């Protein structure tokens, strides 16, 4: 039995961690408990040295000193302030009036506002709850199909997962050791392609099932003409300016993601003050929610560091590498298996847990197979987006259920989400088929062939006998002088450590 445990310690640790999470034990504590318990077992069996846990304080302080993670509270706070300042309500009302004459116009408005909120807030809960409260009653009042209405709202809210400034992309960049700015740049085009696919689905529904997505009646379109255009401009300009303030400065290299998040939080406060919506109560609620979410993330990350310390100590990363790199089909086989794995795990785990547990194990294997890690991170982010839409455990579905009227059944929400989950799967296939969608515009790494590198040392008179001007040295004298110079250099290099 002891020999079996020693030979299979890595898979035993991994399976134990999965079992802990499936029974509902908090993820952060499940990770830490597995790391500590199996670390002690490994020390007792002689697999690990007693000094293993001496590295633990340094790893935990490394989490605390990670400047990249500061962007998480900034963007969360920004999203909460914007959600409570009434920006979503004004946007939905105005864009709904603009698209109202079209069949499916309210659906288009929800998707458009969802993309805009994603580019300003980056928080799924804020987007789904805002649009559920504001647009769902209106869509139902004017005859929209329940499944279409709930599906559009839930899917549009999850755009905050992939469109920068997404919290998922920040964590993904941190776990893969890449720049957050590059991750944002890589995800920008896929995020809006996914938005276009959502638009396409609503267009198809409006064509083939027009009774599901009727146009707004004339009496509901209270604003028209120049007044409507003026309102569209005044409503859209503040969030567009905020998007430039955050994303524009990051893409232009003026600000880091953390600095962009700080400017975004400041801009959100200014917008709330300008709308006369900022109060001490609102500010306190936003700060408390931000503190809770940030603490949640840090605890999971600390638990993941404890787990990975033991898992890597028993060569668990090599076990995962051998398991995945030996798959048939090379890169394509690896990508198919990984995406199926993440898709299935997303039924039970949210994106934080997937990012901290699964991504650190998959990243090194992908890198060894020659897969661009920015592209790989964006691909996983698109896949993890389905974790918010999976019936029956999708968090976006839970958020929408909490604000939906009693006439909406839970099964209506589930059935409404399924077409959009299929669209997200199509998006995963598109990212795999067209990697240029992500890598376009990114700086290419310069690859250096070490075998072709030549080192040329400049000639030196160090240690040679000086010659008078006009006096040439013979080849033998030159050779002797060169030998003397080389000997002097070697002697000085040997003497240096002795000092």
N, C-alpha and C positions, 0 to 999 in steps of 0.2 A: 504493500500500500504506500509506504514511504517513497519507494522508488518511482511509483506511478505519479505521485504528487510532484516529485522533483522533476521528472521528465515532461510533465504537462502543466507546470505552474502557470504559464501565460494564459492558455485557454481556460483554466479553472478560474483565474482572477476575472477574466472577461465575462464568462458565463455567470459568475457570482454577482458581478455588478449589474448585469441585465436583470437577473432575478430580483435583486433588491429594488430596482426601479419599477418592475412590473407589479410588485406587491404594494406599490404606492409609497415607499419610503422616500423622504425628501432627497432630491438628487444630490445636492451639495454634501449632505451627510452620508449618503450611500457611497459616494466616491471617496470621501475622506476615510470612512470606516473600512472600506475594502483595502485602501492603500496601507493603512496602519496595521490592520490585522494580518494581511498577507505579507507585509514587510516583516513583522515579528516572526511569522511562520518561516519565512525565507531565511531569516537570521538563525533561527533554531535548527533548520535543516542544513545550514552551511552554504546555502545558495547565495546569500548576501552577507556583506560585512557589517559588523556592529556600527560602523561609522555612516551607514546609509542615511539615518535620520539627521545626521549633522548637517546635511545639505538642505534640509527642509526650511529652516529659517531664511536662508538666502533666497530660496525659490519663492517664498511667500512675500518677502520684502521686494522681490522683483515685480510681483503683481502690483504692489502699492506704488512702486516707482514708475509704472508704465504710463507715460504721458498720453499715449494714444487713447487709452480708456477714458480719459477726461472728456472726450467728445460725447460719450454716452449720456451723462447727466445734462450736458448743455443742450443736445438735440431733443432729449426727452422733455426738458423744461420748456424749450421753445414750442414744441408741439402742443403741450398741455395749455400753455398760455393762449396760443392761437385758437385752439379748439374751444376754449371757454370765452374768448373775446368776441365770438359771433361771426368770425370770418367765413366759416363754412356755410352758415345760414345765408349770409349776404350773397356768397358765390352761387349757391344752389338756386336761390330765388332769381338772380340775374341771368345766369346761364340757362335756367329753365325757361325763362321768357324768350331768350334768344332762339333756342331750339324748339320751342313749343309748337310752331306750325308744322313740324315734321312728324311723321309716324315714328314712334320710338324716341321722340325728342327728349323726354324726361330721362330715358335710359342713357342717351348721349350726354346729357347734362351731368348725370351722376358719375359717369366714367371720366368725363373731362375734369370735373371738380375733384374726383378721387386722385387723378394723376397730379393735379395742382397741389392738393393737400399732401400727397406723398413727397413732392419736391420741396415742401416747406416744413412739414412736421416730422416725417419719418417714423411716425408711431401708428401702428395698425389700429389699436383700440380706439384712439381718438378719431380716426377717420371713419371707422365702421359705426361707432356709436353716434357720431354727429350726423352722418347721412341717414342712418336708420331712424333717428328721431325726427329729422326734418323732411326727408324726401319720401320715406315709405308711406306715410299717411296720404300724401298728395298723389303718389302713383296709384295707390289703391282707390282713392276717391275718383280718379278719372279713368278707371277701368283696366288698369294694367294687370296682367296675369300675376298671381301671387308668387309663383316660382321664378318667373323672369325678374320681378321686382327685387325679391330677396337675393337672388343670385347675383344680379348686377351690383347691388349695394355691398355684399360681402366680398365679391371679387375686386371691386374698385378700391375697397379699403385695404386689401392686401397688396396693392401696388406699392405701398410704403415699404414693403420688404425688399424690392429690387430697384426702385428709382431712388437715386441719391437725394438726400443724405440718410440712407438706410442704416439702422443700428446693426443689421445683419452683416452688412459689408464692412463696417468698422471692426467687428469681432472676427470676421473671416480674414481680413487683412492682418490682424494681430496674430491669429493662429497660424497663418501660412507664412508669416515673416515678410509681408509685402507692404508697399506703401498704400495708405488709405486713399490718397489722391488717385493713384493708378487704378485701384479697385473701383472707385467712383467713375472714372473715365471709361473703364471697360464695361460697366453696367448701364451706362447712360442710354446707349442705342437699344440694347435688348429690352430695357424697361419700356421704352416708347413703342417698340415693335409689339410687345405684349399688349399695350394699351390699344394699338391699332387692331389687333386680333379681337379684342373685346368689342370694339366698335363694329368690326365685321360681323360678329355673331348677332349683335342687336339689329344690324341692317338686314341680315338673313331672316331673323324672326319677324321684322316689320314687313318683309316682302311676302313670306310664306304663311305667316300667322298674324295678319294685320289686326285682328281683334284682340291680340295679346298686348299690343303696344300702340294704342290710338294716339292721335295728335291731340293737343290741348284744344278745347273748344274756344271759340272767339271770345266769349265773356271772361275766360280765365287769363287771357293775354291782355293785361291791363296797361302795359307799357309798350309803345310802338315808336318806330321812326327814329328821329334825332334824339329824343329823350332816352330811348333804349340804348342807342350807341354811346351816348354820354355816360349812362350808368354803367355800361360794360367797361368802358375805359377807366372810370373812377374806382370800380370794384376790382378790376384786374391789376391795375398798376401797383398797389402796395404789395400784394403777394409776389408779383413778378420782380419787383425791386428787392424783396427779401430773398428770393431765389438767387438773384445775381449776387447779393451781399454774401450769401453763404457759399453757393457752388461756384459762382463766377470767380471769386477771389481764390478759391482752392484750385480751380482748373488753370487760372492764369499764373499760379505760383506765388501770389501775393501773400496768402495766408495758409497756414497748416490746417488740417481738418479740425483740430482742437480750437484754434483761433477762429476759424469759420463758425464753429458751433457757438463760441462765446459771442461773436458778432450777431449771429442769428437770434440768440436768446435776448440780446439787447434790443435788436430790431423788433422782436415780438412784443417786448414790453412797451416800446414806443408806439407800436400799432394799437395795442390795447389801451394805452393812455389816450391816443388820438380818437379812438372810438368811445371813450369815456366808459369803458367796460372794466378797467382795472380797479380792484378793491383789495383790501387786506385779506378778506376771506378767500378770494380767488387765488391771490399770491400764496397764501398759506397752503391751500389745497394742492396747488401745483408743486410747491417745494416738498411737501410730505410725500406725494406720489413719486416724485423724482428720486427722493432719498430711498424710498422702499425699493424701487426698481434697480437703482444703482447698487444697493446693498445685496439684493438678490443676485445680480450679475457677479459681484466680487466674491460672494460666498461660493457660488458654483465654480468660479475660476480657481479659488484657493483649494476647493475639494478636488478639482481636476489636476492641480499641480501635485497634490499628495498622492493621488491615484497613479499619475504618470511616473512619479519618482520610483514607486515599487514596480510598476509594469515595465518600465524601461530597464530597471535593475535586473529583472529576470529575462531580459532580451525579448520582451513582448512585441516590441516594434519589429524585430527580425521575424518573429512568428507571423505577424500580420503581413509583412513584406513578402515572405515566401508564399503565404496563402494567396495573395492577390497578384503578385508579379508572375506567378506561374500559370495564370489563367490562359486558356486558349484564346487566340485572337489578338494578342498584344494589347495595344492601347485601346482599341475598340472594345475588346472583351472586358478589359478592366473598367471602362466607362459604363458599359451596359450593366455589369454586376453592381458597381458602386451606386449608380442611379436607382436601380431597383431596391438596393439595400436602404438607401436614404429615404426613398419613397415609402417603404414599408415601416421604417422606424418612425417616420413622421406621423404615423397613426397614433403613436403613444408618447412621443417626445416633442417638445417645442424647439424652436430654432436655437435658443440659447444652449439647451442641453446637447443638441446635435453638434453645434459649433465647438463646444468645449470637449466633447467626448470623442466624436467620430472624426472630425476634420484633422486633429493632430495625428491620428493614426493613418489617414489616407494621404495627407500631404506629402510625406517623404516618399511613398510608393509612386505617386504621380510624378514627382520630380525625377525619380530614378528612371521612369519610363519615358522621360523627355517631354512631359506635358507642361505647357505654360501654366504656372500657378495662378496668375491673374485670371486667365480664361477658366481654369478649373474652379476657382473660387466663385466666379460669377455663375458658372453652370450649377454648382451646388446651391447657390443662393436662390436661383430660379426654382430648383427642385424643392428646397426647403419652404418656398412660398406655399407649396401645396399643403404643408403642415397646418396652415390656418384654414384650409378649405376642406380637409378630409372629413366626410361624415364617418363616424358620429363624434369625432374628437376635435374637430377644427375649432380653434379659439375664436376665429372671426364669426363662426356660426353661433357660438355661445354668446358673444357680444351682441349679435343681432337679435338673438332670442330674448335677451334681457330687456330690449327696448321695443320689440315688435308687439303690436296689439294682439289681443286674445284670438282674433279671427284668423291669425296666421298660425298654422300648426307647425310643429317641429319638422314633420316630414316634408312640408312645403319648402322649408329652408334647405333641408338636405337634398331634395330633388333639384332645387334651383341651383345648388352649388356644383352638381355633377358635370354639367356642360363646361363650366369654367375650369374645373380640374382637368378635363380633357384638353382644353385649350392650353393650359399650363404644360401638360405633357407634350403637346405639339411644339411648344416653345422650347422645351428641353432638346427635342430632336433638331430644331432649327439651329440652336446654338452649337450642337455637335456637328451638324452638316456644314455650317458657315461660321467657322471660328473667327473670320475677319470681322464679324459683327462686334466682337469684343476687343480684338487685338488692334483694330484700325485706330490709328492715331497714338498708340502707345509707343514709348521709346523702346527700341530693340536693344537687347543685351548684346554687347560686343563680345563675340567668342574668339578666344585666342588659342591658337595651336601651339602648345608648349614645346612640341618637338621641333618646330621651325624657328624658335626663338634663338637668336645669337647674341651673346654678350661680348661686346668689344671694349676692352680696357684701354684707356688712353696711355700712350707711352709716358714713362716717368723716368726722371734722372735720379730718383731717390736711391741713395746708396752708391751711386757711380762716381768715379773720379772725374773731376771737372777737367775739361780740355780747354786749352787756350784758343781764342778765335782763329779760325783758319786751319786748325789742326784737326784732321779727320782720324777717327779711331778705326782700327782694323777689325775684321769680323770676329777674331778671337777675343779682342778687347771688349767689343760690344757684347759678346756672349758672356764674358766674365762679369761685366757690369750688370747685365740683366739678371744673372744668377745671384749676384750680391744683393740686388734690389729685392728679388723674390724672397731670399733668405731673411732679409731685414723685416719684410712684411709679415712672414710666417712667425718670426721670433716675437714680433710685437703682438700678434694675435694670441700666441700662447701665453704671453706675459700678462695679457689683459685680465683673464679670469683670476689669476693669482692675486691681483690687486683687490 
